[in-house]
Amino acid sequence: MANTLTQQASWRQITQCIASDIRAGFVEITRHSMAALGMAVMALVILFAARPDLQTAANEYLLGWIRSHKSDTPITAGDSGADRSTAVATRALTPEQLRVTQWLSRKYRISPEPVGALVTEAWAVSEPSQVPPTLILAVIAVESSFNPFAQRSDSNRGLMQIDSRSQQDTLSRFGGPLSVFDPLTNLRVGSRVLQSFIQEAGGSIEGGLQAYAQTSPQGTDSTYTERILSEYKLLERLVETQATSASSPASMPVKRL
């Protein structure tokens, strides 16, 4: 009987010792894993800070993933069609954007609301890319006349007629090859292509457009660059005129005595 009790006590001691060792090992592994995870996060933060292009690519991939999965969501009776359309209310535009929107709407016979969405996006893309929004819109005007479904060749499609073959990897971040027909996606990708060409040309807009012409079926036209620059200068004058009229004394409210 005494031997049995002794054996049971020994087994309990051994079991407790094993459990204690397992618990200690688990805590140690967890601590090292958390430290490794923290170091990995810090490394990613440092990498993104040093390489803004990677951050942009990550953002575009995430946006594309969200859009591709959002399209799988069933439409319910309470959904608003306006929430799924590429359009904005003109009252949400700045005076400069509104003036450009109205001009393009009249010239290309397009409703101002979808044009306003493209104008707004061009202004938003312009800030990080340092490409004038009026230049982006001028390229769209010449390439597609603001038709998001235009196709000049087997691979040149959409607003800015980007080459869907050479931009296949970039388009995959936005949901795949058919995203080339999404107006905002096409504008973003086309603007990045134009930005890279301008940078390679030493900041020259004309040089960047000449390089962009090499990717466009219309690039064989000797007046291609001239037509874009003409549209660009016209839109710039509209913006400058609006800014001047807004800051002129005549447009300032008169104080009543």
LUMMARZA-755752 format. One record per residue (C-alpha): residue number from 1; residue in one letter; x, y negated, z. Coordinates in steps of 0.001 Angstrom, whole numbers, plus 524288, in hexadecimal, padded with zeros to 5 digits. Last residue first. Layout:
pt pos = NUM&code = A&X = X&Y = Y&Z = Z .
...
//
This chain:
pt pos = 257&code = L&X = 7AB94&Y = 675AC&Z = 7557E .
pt pos = 256&code = R&X = 7AA8A&Y = 68160&Z = 74C67 .
pt pos = 255&code = K&X = 7B6B5&Y = 6891D&Z = 7493F .
pt pos = 254&code = V&X = 7B78A&Y = 68D15&Z = 73B18 .
pt pos = 253&code = P&X = 7BA0A&Y = 69B7B&Z = 73895 .
pt pos = 252&code = M&X = 7C624&Y = 69E34&Z = 73048 .
pt pos = 251&code = S&X = 7C3CB&Y = 6A1B5&Z = 721FB .
pt pos = 250&code = A&X = 7C6B3&Y = 693F6&Z = 71D2B .
pt pos = 249&code = P&X = 7D341&Y = 693B3&Z = 72517 .
pt pos = 248&code = S&X = 7D8C6&Y = 69F0F&Z = 71D02 .
pt pos = 247&code = S&X = 7DC2E&Y = 6ABB7&Z = 7241B .
pt pos = 246&code = A&X = 7D124&Y = 6B40B&Z = 71E9F .
pt pos = 245&code = S&X = 7D2AF&Y = 6AE3E&Z = 7110C .
pt pos = 244&code = T&X = 7E12A&Y = 6B18E&Z = 710F9 .
pt pos = 243&code = A&X = 7DF11&Y = 6BF84&Z = 715AC .
pt pos = 242&code = Q&X = 7D46A&Y = 6C1B9&Z = 70B8F .
pt pos = 241&code = T&X = 7DCDB&Y = 6BC1B&Z = 700C1 .
pt pos = 240&code = E&X = 7E85A&Y = 6C491&Z = 70503 .
pt pos = 239&code = V&X = 7E01E&Y = 6D0DB&Z = 704E8 .
pt pos = 238&code = L&X = 7DA4A&Y = 6CDFD&Z = 6F78E .
pt pos = 237&code = R&X = 7E7B3&Y = 6CA53&Z = 6F265 .
pt pos = 236&code = E&X = 7ED19&Y = 6D753&Z = 6F711 .
pt pos = 235&code = L&X = 7E228&Y = 6DE61&Z = 6EFEA .
pt pos = 234&code = L&X = 7E5F4&Y = 6D79B&Z = 6E336 .
pt pos = 233&code = K&X = 7F465&Y = 6DA56&Z = 6E56E .
pt pos = 232&code = Y&X = 7F1AB&Y = 6E8DC&Z = 6E757 .
pt pos = 231&code = E&X = 7E903&Y = 6E9A7&Z = 6DB50 .
pt pos = 230&code = S&X = 7F3C5&Y = 6E39A&Z = 6D301 .
pt pos = 229&code = L&X = 7FE23&Y = 6EC2B&Z = 6D95E .
pt pos = 228&code = I&X = 7F626&Y = 6F848&Z = 6D645 .
pt pos = 227&code = R&X = 7F437&Y = 6F435&Z = 6C814 .
pt pos = 226&code = E&X = 80299&Y = 6F0D3&Z = 6C663 .
pt pos = 225&code = T&X = 806F8&Y = 6FDF0&Z = 6CBC3 .
pt pos = 224&code = Y&X = 7FE6E&Y = 70550&Z = 6C20C .
pt pos = 223&code = T&X = 800B3&Y = 6FC61&Z = 6B64B .
pt pos = 222&code = S&X = 80A69&Y = 7058C&Z = 6AFB5 .
pt pos = 221&code = D&X = 80080&Y = 710A4&Z = 6B071 .
pt pos = 220&code = T&X = 807ED&Y = 71D4B&Z = 6B2D0 .
pt pos = 219&code = G&X = 80525&Y = 71BB2&Z = 6C144 .
pt pos = 218&code = Q&X = 7F6C1&Y = 71E35&Z = 6BEEB .
pt pos = 217&code = P&X = 7F8CC&Y = 72CB9&Z = 6C165 .
pt pos = 216&code = S&X = 7FE47&Y = 728CF&Z = 6CEA6 .
pt pos = 215&code = T&X = 80A15&Y = 72E82&Z = 6D5BB .
pt pos = 214&code = Q&X = 8140E&Y = 7269A&Z = 6CDF0 .
pt pos = 213&code = A&X = 80B9F&Y = 71A7E&Z = 6CFED .
pt pos = 212&code = Y&X = 80E58&Y = 71B6D&Z = 6DE7E .
pt pos = 211&code = A&X = 81CC2&Y = 7192D&Z = 6DB65 .
pt pos = 210&code = Q&X = 81960&Y = 70CE7&Z = 6D3AB .
pt pos = 209&code = L&X = 81066&Y = 708C2&Z = 6DEB3 .
pt pos = 208&code = G&X = 81B72&Y = 709EE&Z = 6E891 .
pt pos = 207&code = G&X = 82466&Y = 701D0&Z = 6DFFA .
pt pos = 206&code = E&X = 81A01&Y = 6F73F&Z = 6DED4 .
pt pos = 205&code = I&X = 817D3&Y = 6F73F&Z = 6ED71 .
pt pos = 204&code = S&X = 82663&Y = 6F621&Z = 6F029 .
pt pos = 203&code = G&X = 829D4&Y = 6FA4A&Z = 6FDF4 .
pt pos = 202&code = G&X = 836B6&Y = 70091&Z = 6FA2C .
pt pos = 201&code = A&X = 830BA&Y = 708C0&Z = 6EF55 .
pt pos = 200&code = E&X = 83143&Y = 714E1&Z = 6F80D .
pt pos = 199&code = Q&X = 82914&Y = 70D6D&Z = 7020A .
pt pos = 198&code = I&X = 81F2A&Y = 709C2&Z = 6F79B .
pt pos = 197&code = F&X = 81E6A&Y = 717FD&Z = 6F32C .
pt pos = 196&code = S&X = 81C80&Y = 71CDD&Z = 7011C .
pt pos = 195&code = Q&X = 81193&Y = 71307&Z = 70387 .
pt pos = 194&code = L&X = 80AA3&Y = 716E4&Z = 6F6FB .
pt pos = 193&code = V&X = 80A9A&Y = 7252C&Z = 6FB21 .
pt pos = 192&code = R&X = 805E1&Y = 72153&Z = 708B5 .
pt pos = 191&code = S&X = 7FB19&Y = 71900&Z = 702CF .
pt pos = 190&code = G&X = 7F6BD&Y = 7243D&Z = 6FA28 .
pt pos = 189&code = V&X = 7F592&Y = 72D3B&Z = 705EF .
pt pos = 188&code = R&X = 7ED93&Y = 72379&Z = 70DBA .
pt pos = 187&code = L&X = 7E4EB&Y = 71F65&Z = 70250 .
pt pos = 186&code = N&X = 7E252&Y = 72D76&Z = 6FE4B .
pt pos = 185&code = T&X = 7DEB1&Y = 730E8&Z = 70C44 .
pt pos = 184&code = L&X = 7D590&Y = 72533&Z = 70D25 .
pt pos = 183&code = P&X = 7CEB9&Y = 72849&Z = 70055 .
pt pos = 182&code = D&X = 7CD2E&Y = 73701&Z = 702AC .
pt pos = 181&code = F&X = 7CF68&Y = 73CC5&Z = 6F537 .
pt pos = 180&code = V&X = 7DD6F&Y = 740AE&Z = 6F85E .
pt pos = 179&code = S&X = 7D793&Y = 747E2&Z = 703FE .
pt pos = 178&code = L&X = 7D4CF&Y = 752CA&Z = 6FA3B .
pt pos = 177&code = P&X = 7E2F9&Y = 75752&Z = 6FB40 .
pt pos = 176&code = G&X = 7E23F&Y = 75AA2&Z = 709CA .
pt pos = 175&code = G&X = 7DD40&Y = 7553F&Z = 716B0 .
pt pos = 174&code = F&X = 7E48B&Y = 74890&Z = 71909 .
pt pos = 173&code = R&X = 7F16E&Y = 74EE6&Z = 71CCB .
pt pos = 172&code = S&X = 7F058&Y = 75773&Z = 710A9 .
pt pos = 171&code = L&X = 7F041&Y = 74AFE&Z = 70893 .
pt pos = 170&code = T&X = 7FE3F&Y = 7481F&Z = 70CA8 .
pt pos = 169&code = D&X = 802E1&Y = 755A3&Z = 708C3 .
pt pos = 168&code = Q&X = 7FC16&Y = 754C8&Z = 6FB88 .
pt pos = 167&code = Q&X = 80158&Y = 74751&Z = 6F848 .
pt pos = 166&code = S&X = 80934&Y = 74BF5&Z = 6EC77 .
pt pos = 165&code = R&X = 7FD82&Y = 7538E&Z = 6E798 .
pt pos = 164&code = S&X = 7F2D9&Y = 749C0&Z = 6EB09 .
pt pos = 163&code = D&X = 7F9E4&Y = 73F1B&Z = 6E36A .
pt pos = 162&code = I&X = 7F394&Y = 732CE&Z = 6E8A5 .
pt pos = 161&code = Q&X = 7E9E6&Y = 72BEE&Z = 6DFCD .
pt pos = 160&code = M&X = 7E87D&Y = 72072&Z = 6E942 .
pt pos = 159&code = L&X = 7D9BE&Y = 721E5&Z = 6EA85 .
pt pos = 158&code = G&X = 7D8D9&Y = 73056&Z = 6E79F .
pt pos = 157&code = R&X = 7E037&Y = 739CE&Z = 6DF1F .
pt pos = 156&code = N&X = 7ECC4&Y = 73C3A&Z = 6D7BE .
pt pos = 155&code = S&X = 7EEAB&Y = 74B07&Z = 6D6C7 .
pt pos = 154&code = D&X = 7E84C&Y = 74F68&Z = 6CA0F .
pt pos = 153&code = S&X = 7E89F&Y = 74188&Z = 6C4BF .
pt pos = 152&code = R&X = 7E1A2&Y = 73476&Z = 6C623 .
pt pos = 151&code = Q&X = 7D790&Y = 738F0&Z = 6D014 .
pt pos = 150&code = A&X = 7CE3E&Y = 72F57&Z = 6D682 .
pt pos = 149&code = F&X = 7C628&Y = 7345D&Z = 6E1F9 .
pt pos = 148&code = P&X = 7C8D9&Y = 72900&Z = 6EB40 .
pt pos = 147&code = N&X = 7C4CA&Y = 71F17&Z = 6E0BC .
pt pos = 146&code = F&X = 7CA39&Y = 71203&Z = 6E537 .
pt pos = 145&code = S&X = 7CE2D&Y = 70DC6&Z = 6D767 .
pt pos = 144&code = S&X = 7D6A8&Y = 71A20&Z = 6D77A .
pt pos = 143&code = E&X = 7E4EB&Y = 716AC&Z = 6D55B .
pt pos = 142&code = V&X = 7E3E9&Y = 7081C&Z = 6D2AD .
pt pos = 141&code = A&X = 7DACC&Y = 704B1&Z = 6DDE9 .
pt pos = 140&code = I&X = 7E127&Y = 70E56&Z = 6E73E .
pt pos = 139&code = V&X = 7EE83&Y = 70869&Z = 6E496 .
pt pos = 138&code = A&X = 7E8E3&Y = 6FAD9&Z = 6E70B .
pt pos = 137&code = L&X = 7E2CB&Y = 6FF7B&Z = 6F3CF .
pt pos = 136&code = I&X = 7EFF5&Y = 70430&Z = 6F8BB .
pt pos = 135&code = L&X = 7F621&Y = 6F75C&Z = 6F468 .
pt pos = 134&code = T&X = 7EB99&Y = 6EF8A&Z = 6FB85 .
pt pos = 133&code = P&X = 7EE6A&Y = 6F736&Z = 707D0 .
pt pos = 132&code = P&X = 7FCA3&Y = 6F2F1&Z = 7073A .
pt pos = 131&code = V&X = 805D5&Y = 6FE81&Z = 709CF .
pt pos = 130&code = Q&X = 80C9D&Y = 6FD6B&Z = 716FB .
pt pos = 129&code = S&X = 80927&Y = 70BB3&Z = 7198C .
pt pos = 128&code = P&X = 80522&Y = 70A02&Z = 727D3 .
pt pos = 127&code = E&X = 7FD0F&Y = 6FD94&Z = 72585 .
pt pos = 126&code = S&X = 7F841&Y = 70079&Z = 717CB .
pt pos = 125&code = V&X = 7F0FA&Y = 70CDA&Z = 71B85 .
pt pos = 124&code = A&X = 7E6FE&Y = 7052E&Z = 72391 .
pt pos = 123&code = W&X = 7E539&Y = 6FAB0&Z = 7191C .
pt pos = 122&code = A&X = 7E363&Y = 7050B&Z = 70E9E .
pt pos = 121&code = E&X = 7D9CC&Y = 70C16&Z = 7178C .
pt pos = 120&code = T&X = 7D17B&Y = 6FFDF&Z = 71916 .
pt pos = 119&code = V&X = 7D198&Y = 6FD90&Z = 70A66 .
pt pos = 118&code = L&X = 7CDC4&Y = 70BB2&Z = 70805 .
pt pos = 117&code = A&X = 7C273&Y = 70ADB&Z = 711AC .
pt pos = 116&code = G&X = 7BE52&Y = 6FDC2&Z = 70BD6 .
pt pos = 115&code = V&X = 7BDB2&Y = 703F0&Z = 6FE55 .
pt pos = 114&code = P&X = 7B45F&Y = 70E04&Z = 703FC .
pt pos = 113&code = E&X = 7ABC8&Y = 70319&Z = 709A4 .
pt pos = 112&code = P&X = 7AD18&Y = 6F97F&Z = 6FE48 .
pt pos = 111&code = S&X = 7A599&Y = 70205&Z = 6F49D .
pt pos = 110&code = I&X = 7AD89&Y = 70435&Z = 6E85B .
pt pos = 109&code = R&X = 7AC94&Y = 6FCB8&Z = 6DB8F .
pt pos = 108&code = Y&X = 7BB58&Y = 6FC08&Z = 6D957 .
pt pos = 107&code = K&X = 7BC45&Y = 6ED2B&Z = 6D893 .
pt pos = 106&code = R&X = 7B12D&Y = 6EA1A&Z = 6E1E3 .
pt pos = 105&code = S&X = 7B569&Y = 6F38A&Z = 6EC98 .
pt pos = 104&code = L&X = 7C3A9&Y = 6EFE9&Z = 6EAD1 .
pt pos = 103&code = W&X = 7C0B4&Y = 6E17A&Z = 6ED15 .
pt pos = 102&code = Q&X = 7B795&Y = 6E409&Z = 6F87B .
pt pos = 101&code = T&X = 7C170&Y = 6ECF9&Z = 6FF0D .
pt pos = 100&code = V&X = 7CCA0&Y = 6E345&Z = 6FD5B .
pt pos = 99&code = R&X = 7C482&Y = 6D870&Z = 70394 .
pt pos = 98&code = L&X = 7BFF9&Y = 6E16B&Z = 70E81 .
pt pos = 97&code = Q&X = 7CDCF&Y = 6E5CF&Z = 7117C .
pt pos = 96&code = E&X = 7D264&Y = 6D7B6&Z = 71294 .
pt pos = 95&code = P&X = 7C6C0&Y = 6D3EB&Z = 71B26 .
pt pos = 94&code = T&X = 7C8F1&Y = 6DFD8&Z = 723E6 .
pt pos = 93&code = L&X = 7BFD0&Y = 6EB47&Z = 721A7 .
pt pos = 92&code = A&X = 7B5C8&Y = 6F092&Z = 72B5F .
pt pos = 91&code = R&X = 7AACE&Y = 6E89B&Z = 72523 .
pt pos = 90&code = T&X = 7AD36&Y = 6F03F&Z = 718A4 .
pt pos = 89&code = A&X = 7A800&Y = 6FC92&Z = 71F00 .
pt pos = 88&code = V&X = 7B132&Y = 707C3&Z = 71C43 .
pt pos = 87&code = A&X = 7B119&Y = 712FF&Z = 71298 .
pt pos = 86&code = T&X = 7B72C&Y = 7204F&Z = 71088 .
pt pos = 85&code = S&X = 7AB25&Y = 72810&Z = 71434 .
pt pos = 84&code = R&X = 7A9CE&Y = 73257&Z = 71ECC .
pt pos = 83&code = D&X = 7A512&Y = 7297F&Z = 729CC .
pt pos = 82&code = A&X = 79C0D&Y = 72275&Z = 72047 .
pt pos = 81&code = G&X = 79525&Y = 72F5B&Z = 71DC5 .
pt pos = 80&code = S&X = 790B9&Y = 72F53&Z = 72BEC .
pt pos = 79&code = D&X = 78F8E&Y = 73C50&Z = 732F5 .
pt pos = 78&code = G&X = 78336&Y = 73EA5&Z = 73AE7 .
pt pos = 77&code = A&X = 77DE5&Y = 7491C&Z = 731C7 .
pt pos = 76&code = T&X = 78A3D&Y = 7510B&Z = 7336F .
pt pos = 75&code = I&X = 79596&Y = 752D7&Z = 72A3B .
pt pos = 74&code = P&X = 79D6A&Y = 75F1C&Z = 72D10 .
pt pos = 73&code = T&X = 7AB94&Y = 75D2B&Z = 73132 .
pt pos = 72&code = D&X = 7B4DF&Y = 76370&Z = 72769 .
pt pos = 71&code = S&X = 7B8C5&Y = 75613&Z = 721EB .
pt pos = 70&code = K&X = 7BDED&Y = 75272&Z = 72F61 .
pt pos = 69&code = H&X = 7C7A5&Y = 75D78&Z = 72E77 .
pt pos = 68&code = S&X = 7CE30&Y = 757F5&Z = 72253 .
pt pos = 67&code = R&X = 7CD88&Y = 74A13&Z = 7279B .
pt pos = 66&code = I&X = 7D398&Y = 74DA8&Z = 734BA .
pt pos = 65&code = W&X = 7DE81&Y = 75550&Z = 72E1B .
pt pos = 64&code = G&X = 7E13A&Y = 74A26&Z = 724BC .
pt pos = 63&code = L&X = 7E207&Y = 74063&Z = 72FE3 .
pt pos = 62&code = L&X = 7EB3E&Y = 7496D&Z = 7375E .
pt pos = 61&code = Y&X = 7F3F9&Y = 74B20&Z = 72B72 .
pt pos = 60&code = E&X = 7F400&Y = 73C64&Z = 72900 .
pt pos = 59&code = N&X = 7F7C8&Y = 739A8&Z = 73717 .
pt pos = 58&code = A&X = 8029D&Y = 743C7&Z = 7369D .
pt pos = 57&code = A&X = 807CE&Y = 73E06&Z = 729E5 .
pt pos = 56&code = T&X = 807AC&Y = 7305F&Z = 72FBC .
pt pos = 55&code = Q&X = 80ED0&Y = 73539&Z = 73BD9 .
pt pos = 54&code = L&X = 818BA&Y = 73C05&Z = 7334D .
pt pos = 53&code = D&X = 81ACE&Y = 72F7E&Z = 72BA4 .
pt pos = 52&code = P&X = 81D05&Y = 72820&Z = 7384D .
pt pos = 51&code = R&X = 82959&Y = 7304E&Z = 73ABB .
pt pos = 50&code = A&X = 830D6&Y = 72BB2&Z = 746C7 .
pt pos = 49&code = A&X = 824C5&Y = 729E4&Z = 74F3B .
pt pos = 48&code = F&X = 81EF8&Y = 7368B&Z = 74A0E .
pt pos = 47&code = L&X = 82B6F&Y = 73DF4&Z = 74D9F .
pt pos = 46&code = I&X = 82C2E&Y = 737DA&Z = 75B3A .
pt pos = 45&code = V&X = 81E04&Y = 73B92&Z = 75DF4 .
pt pos = 44&code = L&X = 82043&Y = 74943&Z = 758B4 .
pt pos = 43&code = A&X = 82C51&Y = 74B1A&Z = 7614C .
pt pos = 42&code = M&X = 824DA&Y = 74646&Z = 76D32 .
pt pos = 41&code = V&X = 819FE&Y = 7500C&Z = 76A6A .
pt pos = 40&code = A&X = 823E5&Y = 75B0C&Z = 768FE .
pt pos = 39&code = M&X = 82A9C&Y = 75722&Z = 775B9 .
pt pos = 38&code = G&X = 81D8C&Y = 7574E&Z = 77CD1 .
pt pos = 37&code = L&X = 81A4B&Y = 764A0&Z = 77720 .
pt pos = 36&code = A&X = 8277A&Y = 769EC&Z = 77B7E .
pt pos = 35&code = A&X = 8255F&Y = 7648F&Z = 78934 .
pt pos = 34&code = M&X = 817BA&Y = 76A53&Z = 78987 .
pt pos = 33&code = S&X = 81D10&Y = 77769&Z = 78522 .
pt pos = 32&code = H&X = 8280D&Y = 77708&Z = 78F55 .
pt pos = 31&code = R&X = 81E47&Y = 77469&Z = 79A32 .
pt pos = 30&code = T&X = 814FC&Y = 77ED0&Z = 79531 .
pt pos = 29&code = I&X = 81FEF&Y = 788DD&Z = 79485 .
pt pos = 28&code = E&X = 82435&Y = 785B6&Z = 7A25E .
pt pos = 27&code = V&X = 8164A&Y = 78655&Z = 7A788 .
pt pos = 26&code = F&X = 81427&Y = 7935F&Z = 7A0B3 .
pt pos = 25&code = G&X = 820ED&Y = 798AC&Z = 7A622 .
pt pos = 24&code = A&X = 81D52&Y = 79498&Z = 7B3DE .
pt pos = 23&code = R&X = 81000&Y = 79B05&Z = 7B28C .
pt pos = 22&code = I&X = 815EF&Y = 7A776&Z = 7AD0B .
pt pos = 21&code = D&X = 82033&Y = 7A7E7&Z = 7B7E7 .
pt pos = 20&code = S&X = 815C5&Y = 7A5E8&Z = 7C253 .
pt pos = 19&code = A&X = 80D49&Y = 7B081&Z = 7BC58 .
pt pos = 18&code = I&X = 818E2&Y = 7B9D9&Z = 7BC30 .
pt pos = 17&code = C&X = 81C2C&Y = 7B6C5&Z = 7CA6D .
pt pos = 16&code = Q&X = 80DF4&Y = 7B84B&Z = 7CE84 .
pt pos = 15&code = T&X = 80D4E&Y = 7C567&Z = 7C7B5 .
pt pos = 14&code = I&X = 81A0E&Y = 7C9E8&Z = 7CE1D .
pt pos = 13&code = Q&X = 8153F&Y = 7C5A0&Z = 7DB76 .
pt pos = 12&code = R&X = 80822&Y = 7CC2A&Z = 7D95C .
pt pos = 11&code = W&X = 80F0C&Y = 7D87D&Z = 7D4EB .
pt pos = 10&code = S&X = 817C3&Y = 7D85F&Z = 7E108 .
pt pos = 9&code = A&X = 80C1F&Y = 7D66D&Z = 7EA09 .
pt pos = 8&code = Q&X = 80530&Y = 7E1CB&Z = 7E395 .
pt pos = 7&code = Q&X = 81143&Y = 7EA5A&Z = 7E512 .
pt pos = 6&code = T&X = 8127B&Y = 7E6DE&Z = 7F383 .
pt pos = 5&code = L&X = 80425&Y = 7E9B7&Z = 7F5C7 .
pt pos = 4&code = T&X = 805B6&Y = 7F6EC&Z = 7EF25 .
pt pos = 3&code = N&X = 8120F&Y = 7FA11&Z = 7F6F5 .
pt pos = 2&code = A&X = 80AFB&Y = 7F6CE&Z = 803B0 .
pt pos = 1&code = M&X = 80000&Y = 80000&Z = 80000 .
//
